[in-house]
Amino acid sequence: RKTASSTHCPYKGDASYWSVLPAAQAGKDAMWAYEQPFDEMIEIRDHGAFYPSKVTIEAKPA
């Protein structure tokens, strides 16, 4: 779920944040992405990143 949090990077632009549900304290603002990065960084548009201290991502074979 998108939160009201945001940060600004002088190289990439403004980042938006999302919380992982259930939104326990550890899941708050666990992911961020640059929805409208500066033109020089357009490659990162709509790609998310996670704080490793807030989430664990596991892949299991189908």
Secondary structure as UniProt FT lines:
FT   STRAND          2..9
FT   TURN            10..12
FT   STRAND          13..18
FT   HELIX           25..27
FT   TURN            28..29
FT   STRAND          31..34
FT   HELIX           39..44
FT   STRAND          48..50
FT   TURN            52..54
//
